[in-house]
Amino acid sequence: MDLPLRLLSVHAHPDDEASKGAGTVARYHDEGVRCVLVCCTGGEAGDILNPAMDRPDVRARMPGLRLQELARSTEIIGYDHVELLGYRDSGMPDTPENDDPRCFAKADFDEAVGRLVEIVRRERPQVIITYPDNQDRYPHPDHLRVHDISVAAFERAGDPDAYPDLGEP
């Protein structure tokens, strides 16, 4: 029995799906592969690069704007499904956002891995795209956490003793 091909991308923030691997995902989507995105945070601490838009009213709407951008981006790229883990953006290293107890970098590791294991077991991807272990050039706490939970979820998703209530390994 041939299984349909599936690809799962795990990213930290809205906009990472566009800047990291969008061309690859678009190609495979065009070839009929089911492409699923897991976005771990809302990107609330993202920078506003356009000075005309760097205003308090825009900053106050940042979470909603990031989700609108994500929806449009994933439509253009060709993602078939998007899963939002809902963690708060941890911000860049050594910023006040790092201290927020809701931020992704401070999230319970096993709980975050379990959430991803459940998605991996449901989607059953043949390929998982995530960040590398060496991120010295861009050590964003959320990108580091994405790597760590992605590797752990990949290893545990096939283990029947790991997260037994989160779907069939």
C-alpha positions in Angstrom: 0.0 0.0 0.0 1.4 3.4 -1.0 0.9 6.1 1.6 0.4 9.7 0.5 3.5 11.7 0.8 3.6 14.2 3.7 6.0 16.9 4.8 6.0 18.6 8.2 7.8 22.0 8.8 8.3 23.2 12.4 9.0 26.9 12.7 9.3 29.3 15.6 7.4 32.4 14.4 5.1 33.7 11.7 7.4 34.7 8.9 9.9 31.9 9.4 7.8 29.7 7.1 8.5 32.3 4.3 12.2 32.9 5.0 13.2 29.3 5.7 12.3 26.6 3.2 9.3 28.2 1.4 10.6 27.3 -2.0 11.1 23.7 -1.0 7.6 23.4 0.5 6.0 25.1 -2.6 7.7 22.7 -4.9 6.6 19.6 -3.0 3.1 21.0 -2.6 2.9 21.5 -6.4 4.0 17.8 -6.7 1.0 16.7 -4.6 2.8 16.3 -1.2 0.6 17.2 1.8 2.5 20.0 3.5 1.8 20.9 7.2 3.3 23.8 9.2 3.7 23.8 12.9 4.2 27.4 14.1 5.2 27.4 17.8 4.7 31.1 18.7 2.7 34.1 17.7 5.7 36.2 16.9 4.6 39.0 19.3 8.1 40.3 19.9 8.9 40.6 16.2 10.6 43.7 14.8 8.8 46.3 12.8 11.3 47.2 10.0 9.2 49.9 8.3 9.7 53.1 10.4 6.3 54.5 9.2 4.6 51.4 10.8 6.6 51.5 14.1 3.8 53.0 16.1 2.1 52.1 19.4 -1.2 51.3 17.6 0.5 48.9 15.3 2.5 47.3 18.1 -0.7 46.8 20.0 -2.1 44.8 17.0 1.0 42.9 16.4 -0.3 39.4 17.4 -3.3 39.7 15.1 -1.2 41.1 12.3 1.3 38.3 12.5 -1.5 35.7 12.3 -3.0 37.5 9.2 0.5 37.5 7.6 0.9 33.8 8.4 -2.5 32.9 6.9 -1.7 34.7 3.7 1.9 33.4 3.5 0.9 29.8 4.0 -1.8 30.1 1.3 0.8 31.4 -1.2 3.4 28.9 -0.3 0.9 26.0 -0.4 0.7 24.6 3.1 -2.3 22.3 3.3 -2.7 22.7 7.1 -1.3 24.9 9.9 -1.0 24.0 13.5 -0.4 26.8 16.0 1.1 25.8 19.3 0.3 29.1 20.8 3.4 29.9 22.9 4.5 33.5 23.4 7.5 34.8 21.4 10.6 34.7 23.7 12.3 37.7 22.0 15.9 38.0 21.1 18.6 36.8 23.7 18.9 39.0 26.8 15.7 41.0 26.2 12.8 41.4 28.7 10.7 39.0 26.7 13.0 36.2 27.8 11.6 36.6 31.4 8.0 36.2 30.5 6.8 32.9 32.0 4.6 32.3 29.0 7.4 32.4 26.5 8.3 29.4 24.4 11.9 29.2 25.8 10.5 28.8 29.3 7.7 26.3 28.3 7.8 22.9 29.9 10.0 20.8 27.6 8.1 17.6 27.8 4.8 19.3 27.4 6.0 21.0 24.2 7.5 17.8 22.9 4.2 16.0 23.6 2.2 18.6 21.6 4.5 18.0 18.6 4.5 14.2 19.1 0.7 14.3 18.8 0.9 16.2 15.5 3.6 13.9 14.1 1.6 10.8 15.0 -1.6 12.2 13.4 0.1 13.5 10.3 2.7 10.7 9.9 5.2 12.8 7.8 8.0 11.1 5.9 10.0 14.3 6.2 10.3 16.8 9.0 12.0 20.1 8.3 13.3 22.0 11.4 16.3 24.2 12.4 19.8 22.9 12.7 21.6 22.2 16.0 24.3 24.8 15.3 22.6 28.2 15.4 25.6 30.3 16.4 24.9 32.9 13.7 21.3 33.5 14.9 20.8 32.1 18.4 17.2 33.1 18.9 15.8 31.3 22.0 12.7 30.1 20.1 14.8 28.7 17.2 16.9 26.8 19.6 13.8 25.4 21.3 12.3 24.5 18.0 15.3 22.4 17.2 15.3 20.7 20.6 11.6 19.8 20.6 11.6 18.7 17.0 14.5 16.2 17.5 12.9 14.9 20.7 9.5 14.6 19.0 11.0 12.8 16.0 12.6 10.3 18.4 9.6 9.8 20.7 6.8 9.7 18.1 7.7 6.1 17.2 8.1 5.0 20.8 4.9 3.3 22.1 6.0 4.0 25.7 6.4 7.8 25.1 3.2 9.8 25.4 1.0 6.7 25.0 -2.2 8.8 25.1 -1.2 11.0 22.2 -2.0 8.7 19.3 -0.6 5.6 17.6 3.2 5.5 17.2 
